[in-house]
């Protein structure tokens, strides 16, 4: 009798474990298509309520109409205590609380109207329009501290004469010379809509603004034009007198500009910015004196990246810090000294909001996309749980993996092992290379339409996301190793990653593939040509194939010069050609699927045409295919195009990488779509 109960308990536990394993299943592209996550968050001034949006795409695999990401408003009162706060057909953005906390405001376009600021009481009642600009959509807004005024950043004024000409067929576009600047307005908030909001003069092209606690000043992010190159190289923070529209001072930071917040007493700004013109990314946290515009860095040179920051009511500053593939919440005192730091553990913190001294963060983990968490003294408390069905997924083990490159540099990345682990001889490996390269991959959720992640792990692949030279998260010195060094050492880091994973018994050296978008697409093109012997299959997305012609077709030539090439093409035409995949097509023996948004302005589709045509002519026996997505830009935004992409990517790897057969026949031009799917947005 003394042994019977423990034995029975053990049998029951074992049986339950086996049942759970039997119910678990691998993740699929259809699962990726229906994922939802926390989009944006806002905290009431007293910290008692948190509004947030859930972001998701229409599920085209279940017959829903194709479209882009939609955000739904929710209100949370505590852990697992949240409810939808608007009808499902209201797609919102820019959520905020009114200063008294009695209303949630948001931007919404009602049917065929322009977007405007709306509000809904937290204690019950319907939504109503709070502020609008006649003939123009509201892009962002801010409340005055006393709640009597809403400041709105709106689109350019309608050009009725131009509209009339266009309707008559005179619709020619003068490239880069017809800038449409944003406008700033203030509107009174009351029982009736202010139909005559007041215009405020603003400098250049303003992309963001914040109102100071005194209600008389604002801080605006302004660049000379709306061109993306100006946003990267010339955007500065301007301190503005809201009454006169006069710019009182400019914070003369030398490089890229990120998140800016105003302290509760209005004396300081927190500013995430680059340390100089050649800094690849805005990752250094600064404090700025509002009275003088003088600034100082708080974490310059540290092997980390500041991601987001928010002031607390007591004058302290909370910041999300990424340290390689991990993250932390750091609290600064008002003088810039560090008060405390809290490790994120298995969570990857991404953005932060505060109300009173309540700190809310968005965070993901290896087993769930972004959710809402609140910091408590004993750790991060989870408030939301979406995608409950993920509990049924059989996940591959995910962890940070560090290796030593050929020159002795330590390089880190995120490894997802195949479900059940790698078999003897290693698993087929997919290197998933991030873009930028001024970005990094963290050890959080790593599955998306263009990221094979757990879908690949469920099909027996290992996936590695390398934070190669040029990545952020390891300090400015590490990211600057990329400047002027196209392909080496950044792309030799990829080969060294493969070899380290082979040595660790994870990867099969003859079945290693590669994929990535933008700069990751460049890496893929390079791997499929110059490094072809190392890679058995590639899927290249919106990637660079010719560094010479790319300069003439991109919208970021100065940013390319400052932080990427370090020289102009005409300084050394031959050198630029030699770091282009098209130059090395003679070495290509890697089956390559090339995909591109037909309306991409960052990396023109012609980059994909060039590599495709070069391979078709010079290497007719190497499998290559070019897929264009009409209406998509530098990354797919619509549900059908994303799902289509995921299917094509996995099918390409199944055909050439899993089998190890570089000579396999091309798969069908159209993916197999499940019954009920509305269709696909792609074209071959």
Secondary structure, DSSP 8 states (H G I E B T S, - for coil): -TTHHHHHHHHHHHHHHHHHHHH-B---HHHHHT-EEEEEEEE-TTSS-EEEEEEE---GGGT------EEEEEEEEETTEEEE-S-TT---EEEEE-TTSSEEEEEE--TTS--EEEEEETTS---EEEE-BTTB-EEEEEE-TTSSEEEEEE-----HHHHHHHHTT-----TT------EEEEEE-SSS--SS-EEE---SEEEEEEE-TTSSEEEEEEESSS-HHHHHHT-EEEEEETTT--EEEEE---S-EEEEEE-TTSSEEEEEE-SSTT-SS--EEEEEETTT--EEESSTT-SSEEEEEEE-TTS-EEEEEEETTEEEEEEE-TTS-EEEEEE-TT-EEEEEEEETTEEEEEEEETTEEEEEEEEETTEEEE-----GGGGGB----EEEEEEE-TTS-EEEEEEE--TT---TT-EEEEEEE-SSSS----SS---BTTB-HHHHHHTT-EEEEEE-TT-SSS-HHHHGGGTT-TTTTTTHHHHHHHHHHHHTTSEEEEEEEEEEETHHHHHHHHHHHTTGGG-SEEEEES--S-HHHHHHH-S-HHHIIIIIISS-GGG-HHHHHHTSGGGGGGG--SEEEEEEETT-SSS-THHHHHHHHHHHHH-TTS-EEEEEETT--SS--SHHHHHHHHHHHHHHHHHHTTT--TT-----SS----TT-----EE-
